[in-house]
Amino acid sequence: MSSAYLLVSHGSRDRRPEIAMQQLAKLVCQKLPQNHNPLNSEHLVGIAVLEMSPQPLHEQIQEFAKSAFGDCTLSQNENRLKIVPLFLLPGVHVMTDIPAEVALAQQAVGQDIMIDLQPYLGSHPNLEKLLAKQIATIEAQAWILLTHGSRRPDSEKPVQAIARSLGAVAAYWSVPGSLESRVQELVASGYKEIAILPYFLFAGGITDAIAASIEKLKLQFSAVNLQLAEPLGASAELAELIWDLTDR
């Protein structure tokens, strides 16, 4: 069987997430076993975006499938393309949009290539360990785990569970339960050292906005030390989790 892997992220007008995705794809490519595939391994791990692209995702999937498998003459069902959604919450994109795009792509490529949608990144149980490592690098009395948020019912439950496990409180950038309100609550409880962990894959426009928001909060709460940690970033550890998801 010949397998290829496509990492799907949200997409951004900012160039930094795309560069980080390319780095991550290279790291995942290094996980391919030797002699894993008769095709050139450089073409076996690719990236695509759900939004901010001239092409819809299903067309990106089709193009990657062609570049990965080319004119490979393996028999029917022996070409397998695994789609890994690099999303952290089970929101509308993960639960509705991406499955619909994958279905369109499967319809277009026919049965010569089987497209498998893998679990989304945020569902990996060891992702919490990466966050714990980041928390260990900063001393603080209280932590806020800040995520984008989703309007899909129950989509916040996983991040709330992670926050509880890390001894943090959850906050959301785009839905109620804002960063400012969480900081106010912690300050009212007497905390003077508060750190914010952005539950995002990469630096980009939103993390810049978060940093700017924290600077304003520092003016509002001048007696409180507010610190901002880094997002997950492209790392060998993250690539290991992604590779593990391809086998789920």
Backbone as CSV, one residue per row, in Angstrom:
resi,resn,N_x,N_y,N_z,CA_x,CA_y,CA_z,C_x,C_y,C_z
1,MET,0.845,-1.199,0.000,0.000,0.000,0.000,0.874,1.241,0.000
2,SER,0.502,2.237,-0.790,1.210,3.506,-0.868,0.414,4.574,-0.126
3,SER,1.071,5.277,0.817,0.370,6.270,1.634,1.016,7.639,1.498
4,ALA,0.168,8.666,1.554,0.624,10.057,1.592,-0.174,10.771,2.669
5,TYR,0.338,11.935,3.081,-0.224,12.613,4.247,-0.368,14.100,3.952
6,LEU,-1.544,14.632,4.245,-1.806,16.054,4.008,-2.226,16.705,5.324
7,LEU,-1.443,17.699,5.753,-1.716,18.422,6.991,-2.562,19.645,6.653
8,VAL,-3.741,19.736,7.255,-4.676,20.814,6.933,-4.782,21.773,8.106
9,SER,-4.496,23.032,7.859,-4.649,24.075,8.878,-5.725,25.059,8.447
10,HIS,-5.985,26.047,9.295,-7.058,26.998,9.008,-6.731,27.882,7.816
11,GLY,-5.501,28.389,7.792,-5.127,29.369,6.776,-5.091,30.764,7.368
12,SER,-4.230,31.611,6.834,-4.057,32.955,7.370,-3.499,33.871,6.297
13,ARG,-3.801,35.151,6.414,-3.184,36.139,5.524,-1.735,36.389,5.947
14,ASP,-1.422,36.074,7.196,-0.073,36.219,7.727,0.799,35.090,7.169
15,ARG,2.013,35.404,6.788,2.899,34.399,6.193,3.490,33.446,7.232
16,ARG,3.545,33.855,8.477,4.235,33.043,9.484,3.627,31.649,9.669
17,PRO,2.296,31.517,9.747,1.749,30.163,9.889,2.088,29.254,8.706
18,GLU,2.095,29.796,7.503,2.432,28.966,6.339,3.872,28.474,6.411
19,ILE,4.785,29.367,6.821,6.189,28.978,6.949,6.337,27.897,8.016
20,ALA,5.618,28.079,9.141,5.671,27.085,10.214,5.079,25.753,9.756
21,MET,4.020,25.794,8.953,3.422,24.562,8.438,4.403,23.826,7.527
22,GLN,5.133,24.568,6.719,6.126,23.943,5.855,7.216,23.267,6.682
23,GLN,7.639,23.935,7.752,8.632,23.339,8.647,8.078,22.078,9.305
24,LEU,6.820,22.140,9.710,6.201,20.996,10.370,6.063,19.817,9.408
25,ALA,5.711,20.107,8.173,5.599,19.047,7.173,6.944,18.351,6.969
26,LYS,8.038,19.102,6.969,9.360,18.499,6.837,9.669,17.598,8.025
27,LEU,9.275,18.043,9.216,9.509,17.241,10.417,8.683,15.954,10.385
28,VAL,7.446,16.054,9.902,6.614,14.856,9.784,7.185,13.919,8.728
29,CYS,7.695,14.486,7.654,8.282,13.684,6.582,9.432,12.832,7.111
30,GLN,10.155,13.359,8.104,11.263,12.609,8.694,10.780,11.386,9.465
31,LYS,9.487,11.334,9.777,8.922,10.191,10.492,8.628,9.015,9.556
32,LEU,8.632,9.281,8.266,8.342,8.199,7.320,9.389,7.107,7.445
33,PRO,8.985,5.868,7.579,9.967,4.785,7.647,10.751,4.689,6.351
34,GLN,11.985,4.223,6.447,12.771,3.999,5.235,12.075,2.924,4.398
35,ASN,12.099,3.147,3.103,11.423,2.237,2.167,9.921,2.173,2.428
36,HIS,9.413,3.262,3.069,7.982,3.303,3.380,7.137,3.271,2.120
37,ASN,7.673,3.869,1.064,6.849,4.060,-0.119,7.725,4.062,-1.367
38,PRO,7.264,3.499,-2.444,8.068,3.524,-3.672,8.169,4.905,-4.293
39,LEU,7.379,5.848,-3.829,7.401,7.188,-4.399,8.416,8.061,-3.660
40,ASN,8.738,9.190,-4.219,9.660,10.133,-3.599,9.059,10.667,-2.307
41,SER,9.750,10.462,-1.194,9.181,10.822,0.108,8.922,12.314,0.240
42,GLU,9.647,13.139,-0.526,9.435,14.585,-0.442,8.024,14.972,-0.867
43,HIS,7.383,14.124,-1.642,6.045,14.436,-2.131,4.946,13.745,-1.317
44,LEU,5.340,13.099,-0.238,4.368,12.299,0.512,3.735,13.034,1.690
45,VAL,4.306,14.167,2.087,3.736,14.971,3.172,3.536,16.383,2.642
46,GLY,2.292,16.839,2.625,1.992,18.161,2.103,1.153,18.969,3.071
47,ILE,0.889,20.202,2.708,0.074,21.090,3.532,-1.040,21.688,2.687
48,ALA,-2.146,22.006,3.349,-3.289,22.644,2.699,-4.000,23.492,3.744
49,VAL,-4.856,24.391,3.282,-5.584,25.263,4.210,-7.073,25.244,3.886
50,LEU,-7.856,25.409,4.920,-9.303,25.435,4.742,-9.772,26.776,4.194
51,GLU,-9.153,27.838,4.642,-9.547,29.185,4.225,-8.318,29.982,3.776
52,MET,-8.558,31.156,3.248,-7.504,32.072,2.793,-6.676,31.482,1.653
53,SER,-7.308,30.669,0.814,-6.624,30.116,-0.350,-7.460,30.376,-1.590
54,PRO,-6.823,30.602,-2.746,-7.599,30.765,-3.982,-8.401,29.522,-4.337
55,GLN,-7.941,28.359,-3.869,-8.619,27.102,-4.171,-9.361,26.584,-2.942
56,PRO,-10.549,26.035,-3.123,-11.206,25.365,-1.996,-10.398,24.145,-1.581
57,LEU,-10.608,23.688,-0.366,-9.794,22.601,0.171,-9.896,21.335,-0.677
58,HIS,-11.081,21.020,-1.174,-11.198,19.766,-1.930,-10.341,19.775,-3.195
59,GLU,-10.160,20.937,-3.802,-9.280,21.019,-4.975,-7.813,20.907,-4.568
60,GLN,-7.459,21.472,-3.406,-6.094,21.317,-2.907,-5.787,19.848,-2.625
61,ILE,-6.770,19.136,-2.068,-6.593,17.705,-1.797,-6.372,16.943,-3.098
62,GLN,-7.178,17.257,-4.112,-7.042,16.581,-5.411,-5.659,16.820,-6.006
63,GLU,-5.185,18.063,-5.970,-3.882,18.381,-6.546,-2.755,17.663,-5.804
64,PHE,-2.888,17.628,-4.472,-1.841,16.945,-3.710,-1.846,15.448,-4.013
65,ALA,-3.022,14.879,-4.137,-3.121,13.449,-4.456,-2.422,13.154,-5.782
66,LYS,-2.616,14.029,-6.774,-1.966,13.828,-8.070,-0.452,13.928,-7.957
67,SER,0.020,14.921,-7.175,1.470,15.091,-7.045,2.092,13.964,-6.229
68,ALA,1.331,13.433,-5.261,1.866,12.374,-4.395,1.898,11.033,-5.105
69,PHE,0.838,10.717,-5.836,0.726,9.390,-6.427,1.023,9.369,-7.928
70,GLY,0.877,10.532,-8.564,1.193,10.624,-9.980,0.470,9.558,-10.782
71,ASP,1.220,8.860,-11.601,0.662,7.792,-12.440,0.923,6.415,-11.834
72,CYS,1.014,6.394,-10.503,1.290,5.128,-9.825,0.278,4.069,-10.246
73,THR,0.767,2.893,-10.532,-0.103,1.856,-11.092,-0.560,0.830,-10.063
74,LEU,-0.488,1.206,-8.777,-0.985,0.286,-7.767,-2.463,0.015,-8.007
75,SER,-2.899,-1.156,-7.608,-4.292,-1.522,-7.863,-5.238,-0.708,-7.003
76,GLN,-6.491,-0.798,-7.311,-7.533,-0.025,-6.655,-7.458,-0.189,-5.136
77,ASN,-7.637,0.929,-4.420,-7.671,1.000,-2.962,-6.296,0.866,-2.308
78,GLU,-5.220,0.779,-3.095,-3.905,0.659,-2.485,-3.186,1.997,-2.373
79,ASN,-3.740,3.051,-2.947,-3.244,4.406,-2.741,-4.097,5.047,-1.650
80,ARG,-3.448,5.443,-0.557,-4.209,5.970,0.580,-3.675,7.346,0.958
81,LEU,-4.577,8.315,1.002,-4.224,9.676,1.398,-4.859,9.961,2.754
82,LYS,-4.023,10.287,3.731,-4.509,10.552,5.079,-4.500,12.060,5.343
83,ILE,-5.670,12.568,5.709,-5.844,14.000,5.986,-5.815,14.207,7.489
84,VAL,-4.899,15.049,7.969,-4.800,15.325,9.403,-5.168,16.787,9.662
85,PRO,-6.324,17.049,10.288,-6.711,18.433,10.577,-5.903,18.988,11.758
86,LEU,-5.108,19.999,11.506,-4.315,20.602,12.581,-5.123,21.711,13.238
87,PHE,-6.170,21.284,13.908,-7.060,22.170,14.648,-7.086,21.699,16.099
88,LEU,-7.310,22.625,17.014,-7.214,22.298,18.427,-8.563,22.070,19.101
89,LEU,-9.641,22.528,18.480,-10.974,22.366,19.062,-11.906,21.695,18.056
90,PRO,-12.881,20.930,18.534,-13.842,20.291,17.630,-14.965,21.250,17.241
91,GLY,-14.582,22.333,16.575,-15.553,23.328,16.146,-16.180,22.977,14.807
92,VAL,-16.829,23.947,14.189,-17.536,23.725,12.927,-16.568,23.296,11.823
93,HIS,-15.368,23.875,11.807,-14.402,23.513,10.768,-14.059,22.025,10.826
94,VAL,-13.805,21.529,12.026,-13.406,20.131,12.197,-14.571,19.175,11.986
95,MET,-15.723,19.529,12.525,-16.842,18.593,12.541,-17.700,18.641,11.279
96,THR,-17.664,19.763,10.556,-18.550,19.920,9.400,-17.796,20.262,8.116
97,ASP,-17.017,21.345,8.160,-16.421,21.872,6.931,-15.401,20.923,6.303
98,ILE,-14.457,20.454,7.095,-13.409,19.591,6.539,-13.973,18.252,6.056
99,PRO,-14.849,17.579,6.832,-15.434,16.336,6.295,-16.160,16.534,4.967
100,ALA,-16.838,17.677,4.811,-17.539,17.941,3.560,-16.558,18.110,2.410
101,GLU,-15.449,18.795,2.653,-14.437,18.984,1.603,-13.759,17.666,1.247
102,VAL,-13.511,16.838,2.250,-12.903,15.531,1.990,-13.837,14.664,1.145
103,ALA,-15.126,14.735,1.444,-16.101,13.951,0.666,-16.113,14.394,-0.797
104,LEU,-16.020,15.697,-1.032,-15.971,16.207,-2.407,-14.714,15.729,-3.123
105,ALA,-13.600,15.753,-2.400,-12.347,15.303,-3.000,-12.397,13.814,-3.332
106,GLN,-12.970,13.026,-2.426,-13.069,11.590,-2.674,-13.924,11.304,-3.895
107,GLN,-14.997,12.056,-4.026,-15.874,11.895,-5.184,-15.127,12.210,-6.474
108,ALA,-14.259,13.200,-6.417,-13.546,13.633,-7.611,-12.442,12.659,-8.020
109,VAL,-11.718,12.114,-7.046,-10.590,11.239,-7.388,-11.028,9.804,-7.649
110,GLY,-12.243,9.460,-7.249,-12.714,8.102,-7.463,-12.112,7.127,-6.479
111,GLN,-12.154,5.855,-6.832,-11.732,4.813,-5.904,-10.265,4.402,-6.059
112,ASP,-9.542,5.033,-6.975,-8.124,4.699,-7.121,-7.312,5.189,-5.929
113,ILE,-7.814,6.226,-5.275,-7.158,6.771,-4.077,-8.197,6.819,-2.953
114,MET,-7.904,6.192,-1.830,-8.796,6.245,-0.675,-8.345,7.373,0.245
115,ILE,-9.262,8.274,0.537,-8.939,9.420,1.388,-9.490,9.164,2.785
116,ASP,-8.587,9.131,3.764,-8.972,8.880,5.156,-8.816,10.154,5.962
117,LEU,-9.873,10.563,6.628,-9.814,11.735,7.513,-9.433,11.251,8.907
118,GLN,-8.292,11.710,9.391,-7.780,11.284,10.697,-8.341,12.180,11.814
119,PRO,-8.163,11.802,13.083,-8.607,12.655,14.191,-7.905,14.012,14.167
120,TYR,-8.569,15.029,14.661,-7.967,16.370,14.693,-6.898,16.431,15.790
121,LEU,-5.945,17.330,15.620,-4.772,17.400,16.482,-5.138,17.562,17.958
122,GLY,-6.118,18.417,18.237,-6.468,18.686,19.628,-7.000,17.489,20.385
123,SER,-7.339,16.415,19.670,-7.857,15.216,20.327,-6.746,14.312,20.853
124,HIS,-5.481,14.607,20.511,-4.391,13.729,20.947,-4.156,13.907,22.449
125,PRO,-4.178,12.825,23.214,-4.042,12.949,24.669,-2.698,13.502,25.122
126,ASN,-1.658,13.353,24.317,-0.343,13.830,24.730,-0.082,15.294,24.400
127,LEU,-1.038,15.943,23.760,-0.870,17.369,23.483,-0.745,18.150,24.787
128,GLU,-1.444,17.680,25.796,-1.394,18.331,27.110,0.019,18.355,27.674
129,LYS,0.817,17.319,27.371,2.184,17.269,27.873,3.041,18.377,27.266
130,LEU,2.783,18.697,25.988,3.514,19.802,25.367,3.176,21.123,26.040
131,LEU,1.902,21.291,26.370,1.491,22.515,27.057,2.101,22.590,28.450
132,ALA,2.170,21.457,29.125,2.756,21.428,30.467,4.231,21.830,30.420
133,LYS,4.941,21.431,29.355,6.338,21.820,29.211,6.483,23.332,29.076
134,GLN,5.555,23.940,28.332,5.611,25.389,28.174,5.325,26.097,29.495
135,ILE,4.390,25.550,30.245,4.056,26.141,31.534,5.249,26.063,32.479
136,ALA,6.018,24.988,32.378,7.146,24.796,33.285,8.252,25.828,33.072
137,THR,8.240,26.526,31.943,9.305,27.488,31.646,9.056,28.866,32.247
138,ILE,7.866,29.089,32.769,7.511,30.405,33.317,6.969,30.243,34.729
139,GLU,7.471,31.048,35.652,6.961,31.027,37.021,5.784,31.988,37.138
140,ALA,4.674,31.488,37.642,3.482,32.314,37.807,2.605,31.713,38.898
141,GLN,1.808,32.561,39.525,0.863,32.091,40.550,-0.395,31.509,39.913
142,ALA,-0.747,32.007,38.753,-1.972,31.557,38.072,-1.741,31.550,36.575
143,TRP,-2.422,30.615,35.907,-2.303,30.479,34.458,-3.667,30.596,33.785
144,ILE,-3.638,31.216,32.606,-4.823,31.283,31.750,-4.491,30.560,30.445
145,LEU,-5.305,29.581,30.089,-5.166,28.896,28.798,-6.116,29.584,27.823
146,LEU,-5.557,30.316,26.886,-6.348,31.145,25.978,-6.452,30.494,24.613
147,THR,-7.672,30.183,24.207,-7.906,29.577,22.908,-8.811,30.466,22.066
148,HIS,-8.919,30.129,20.786,-9.745,30.941,19.897,-11.210,30.880,20.289
149,GLY,-11.692,29.677,20.593,-13.106,29.491,20.913,-13.920,29.141,19.680
150,SER,-15.098,28.602,19.919,-15.996,28.207,18.841,-17.436,28.355,19.305
151,ARG,-18.304,28.642,18.356,-19.726,28.758,18.695,-20.453,27.413,18.595
152,ARG,-19.745,26.390,18.197,-20.376,25.071,18.140,-20.601,24.545,19.559
153,PRO,-21.805,24.083,19.884,-22.093,23.583,21.237,-21.110,22.494,21.667
154,ASP,-20.656,22.584,22.886,-19.769,21.601,23.526,-18.345,21.602,22.978
155,SER,-18.030,22.488,22.066,-16.682,22.478,21.500,-15.629,22.940,22.500
156,GLU,-16.070,23.641,23.559,-15.120,24.158,24.538,-14.766,23.130,25.603
157,LYS,-15.508,22.036,25.688,-15.277,21.058,26.757,-13.846,20.512,26.775
158,PRO,-13.261,20.169,25.612,-11.885,19.656,25.654,-10.880,20.649,26.236
159,VAL,-10.991,21.918,25.863,-10.023,22.893,26.375,-10.257,23.160,27.852
160,GLN,-11.497,23.100,28.285,-11.775,23.250,29.709,-11.163,22.106,30.505
161,ALA,-11.234,20.906,29.947,-10.639,19.744,30.622,-9.117,19.889,30.698
162,ILE,-8.500,20.351,29.612,-7.054,20.553,29.605,-6.666,21.627,30.617
163,ALA,-7.423,22.707,30.638,-7.132,23.798,31.572,-7.180,23.293,33.014
164,ARG,-8.210,22.525,33.336,-8.315,21.990,34.704,-7.117,21.106,35.030
165,SER,-6.731,20.268,34.078,-5.607,19.362,34.307,-4.300,20.118,34.518
166,LEU,-4.151,21.247,33.841,-2.942,22.057,33.956,-2.983,23.014,35.144
167,GLY,-4.108,23.053,35.836,-4.259,23.999,36.933,-4.448,25.422,36.443
168,ALA,-5.040,25.557,35.272,-5.265,26.870,34.659,-6.766,27.131,34.522
169,VAL,-7.096,28.353,34.133,-8.474,28.679,33.791,-8.531,28.927,32.286
170,ALA,-9.637,28.575,31.663,-9.790,28.728,30.225,-10.337,30.108,29.893
171,ALA,-9.831,30.679,28.801,-10.348,31.942,28.280,-10.446,31.816,26.771
172,TYR,-11.264,32.687,26.161,-11.555,32.561,24.732,-11.399,33.914,24.048
173,TRP,-10.860,33.855,22.838,-10.599,35.075,22.089,-11.838,35.565,21.345
174,SER,-12.689,34.661,20.879,-13.778,35.062,19.985,-15.173,34.829,20.545
175,VAL,-15.279,34.247,21.729,-16.582,33.996,22.348,-16.499,34.423,23.807
176,PRO,-17.651,34.512,24.504,-17.622,34.933,25.913,-16.699,34.075,26.770
177,GLY,-16.171,34.744,27.822,-15.135,34.150,28.650,-13.792,34.717,28.234
178,SER,-13.770,36.042,28.036,-12.636,36.719,27.427,-11.408,36.723,28.332
179,LEU,-10.275,37.003,27.707,-9.025,37.135,28.442,-9.133,38.213,29.508
180,GLU,-9.683,39.354,29.156,-9.805,40.454,30.114,-10.627,40.047,31.332
181,SER,-11.739,39.356,31.089,-12.596,38.964,32.212,-11.886,37.963,33.120
182,ARG,-11.104,37.052,32.538,-10.367,36.079,33.352,-9.277,36.768,34.166
183,VAL,-8.581,37.722,33.554,-7.569,38.468,34.290,-8.213,39.228,35.446
184,GLN,-9.333,39.869,35.192,-10.037,40.601,36.249,-10.407,39.678,37.404
185,GLU,-10.889,38.490,37.093,-11.271,37.527,38.131,-10.068,37.102,38.968
186,LEU,-8.949,36.835,38.300,-7.762,36.395,39.021,-7.172,37.515,39.873
187,VAL,-7.182,38.738,39.339,-6.695,39.884,40.106,-7.574,40.101,41.345
188,ALA,-8.890,39.968,41.143,-9.812,40.124,42.274,-9.587,39.055,43.337
189,SER,-9.055,37.905,42.927,-8.757,36.821,43.877,-7.398,36.992,44.540
190,GLY,-6.682,38.045,44.165,-5.425,38.356,44.834,-4.161,37.918,44.124
191,TYR,-4.273,37.405,42.904,-3.084,36.952,42.184,-2.312,38.143,41.614
192,LYS,-1.000,38.101,41.779,-0.130,39.174,41.289,0.782,38.723,40.144
193,GLU,0.916,37.416,39.974,1.753,36.858,38.913,0.872,35.962,38.044
194,ILE,0.503,36.449,36.866,-0.414,35.729,35.989,0.245,35.519,34.633
195,ALA,0.198,34.295,34.145,0.768,33.980,32.830,-0.333,33.484,31.894
196,ILE,-0.190,33.816,30.638,-1.180,33.440,29.621,-0.510,32.511,28.612
197,LEU,-1.103,31.339,28.430,-0.609,30.381,27.443,-1.559,30.385,26.254
198,PRO,-1.116,30.898,25.100,-1.989,30.921,23.923,-2.104,29.522,23.316
199,TYR,-3.300,28.971,23.341,-3.540,27.626,22.819,-3.778,27.742,21.318
200,PHE,-2.698,28.082,20.620,-2.701,28.250,19.176,-1.489,27.499,18.627
201,LEU,-1.574,27.105,17.360,-0.460,26.379,16.764,0.770,27.256,16.578
202,PHE,0.570,28.421,15.934,1.710,29.223,15.526,1.464,30.700,15.808
203,ALA,2.557,31.441,15.834,2.456,32.894,15.895,1.823,33.419,14.614
204,GLY,1.042,34.479,14.748,0.361,35.068,13.597,-0.402,36.304,14.018
205,GLY,-1.373,36.672,13.214,-2.125,37.883,13.489,-2.851,37.847,14.829
206,ILE,-3.431,36.695,15.180,-4.171,36.617,16.446,-3.230,36.696,17.633
207,THR,-2.089,36.009,17.580,-1.167,36.083,18.709,-0.589,37.492,18.853
208,ASP,-0.430,38.202,17.735,-0.020,39.609,17.813,-1.091,40.431,18.528
209,ALA,-2.361,40.184,18.187,-3.461,40.900,18.826,-3.547,40.571,20.317
210,ILE,-3.268,39.313,20.651,-3.262,38.918,22.065,-2.171,39.681,22.820
211,ALA,-0.988,39.756,22.224,0.115,40.480,22.859,-0.237,41.944,23.074
212,ALA,-0.891,42.549,22.077,-1.308,43.952,22.208,-2.353,44.103,23.310
213,SER,-3.265,43.135,23.407,-4.293,43.177,24.450,-3.663,43.078,25.836
214,ILE,-2.641,42.242,25.953,-1.974,42.084,27.248,-1.245,43.368,27.643
215,GLU,-0.688,44.066,26.674,-0.035,45.342,26.987,-1.041,46.344,27.556
216,LYS,-2.243,46.349,27.031,-3.289,47.229,27.569,-3.689,46.801,28.974
217,LEU,-3.763,45.470,29.186,-4.118,44.971,30.517,-3.042,45.324,31.541
218,LYS,-1.787,45.373,31.103,-0.707,45.764,32.009,-0.889,47.198,32.498
219,LEU,-1.403,48.051,31.630,-1.677,49.434,32.040,-2.846,49.480,33.014
220,GLN,-3.831,48.634,32.772,-5.019,48.596,33.633,-4.702,48.001,35.002
221,PHE,-3.828,46.992,35.011,-3.467,46.325,36.267,-1.957,46.466,36.471
222,SER,-1.528,47.669,36.810,-0.099,47.971,36.869,0.625,47.236,37.990
223,ALA,-0.114,46.787,39.008,0.523,46.086,40.124,0.657,44.584,39.865
224,VAL,0.184,44.130,38.699,0.178,42.705,38.387,1.192,42.424,37.279
225,ASN,1.935,41.344,37.434,2.897,40.926,36.413,2.197,39.952,35.477
226,LEU,1.964,40.385,34.244,1.325,39.553,33.229,2.383,39.078,32.232
227,GLN,2.451,37.781,32.007,3.421,37.216,31.086,2.711,36.409,30.007
228,LEU,3.257,36.456,28.800,2.682,35.735,27.670,3.649,34.664,27.202
229,ALA,3.213,33.412,27.207,4.025,32.308,26.706,3.907,32.225,25.186
230,GLU,4.670,31.327,24.599,4.657,31.145,23.151,3.590,30.124,22.753
231,PRO,3.045,30.223,21.527,2.163,29.159,21.030,2.964,27.883,20.798
232,LEU,2.296,26.828,20.382,2.942,25.522,20.268,4.167,25.543,19.347
233,GLY,4.010,26.069,18.134,5.130,26.143,17.209,5.456,24.817,16.553
234,ALA,6.232,24.878,15.469,6.655,23.671,14.751,7.817,23.040,15.500
235,SER,7.618,21.833,15.987,8.650,21.153,16.763,8.621,19.660,16.453
236,ALA,9.714,18.988,16.797,9.774,17.537,16.609,8.723,16.842,17.468
237,GLU,8.461,17.392,18.663,7.458,16.796,19.548,6.060,16.881,18.938
238,LEU,5.750,18.025,18.348,4.438,18.175,17.710,4.336,17.260,16.490
239,ALA,5.423,17.158,15.728,5.427,16.269,14.566,5.191,14.822,14.994
240,GLU,5.712,14.442,16.142,5.513,13.085,16.651,4.036,12.825,16.938
241,LEU,3.358,13.804,17.520,1.925,13.644,17.789,1.136,13.538,16.484
242,ILE,1.497,14.352,15.518,0.813,14.315,14.217,1.014,12.962,13.551
243,TRP,2.232,12.471,13.588,2.511,11.170,12.980,1.703,10.077,13.671
244,ASP,1.571,10.183,14.981,0.781,9.213,15.724,-0.685,9.237,15.285
245,LEU,-1.195,10.427,14.993,-2.575,10.546,14.550,-2.812,9.885,13.189
246,THR,-1.765,9.803,12.383,-1.933,9.194,11.065,-2.183,7.691,11.160
247,ASP,-1.943,7.146,12.340,-2.098,5.696,12.519,-3.329,5.366,13.350
248,ARG,-4.148,6.384,13.588,-5.344,6.156,14.426,-6.466,5.560,13.585
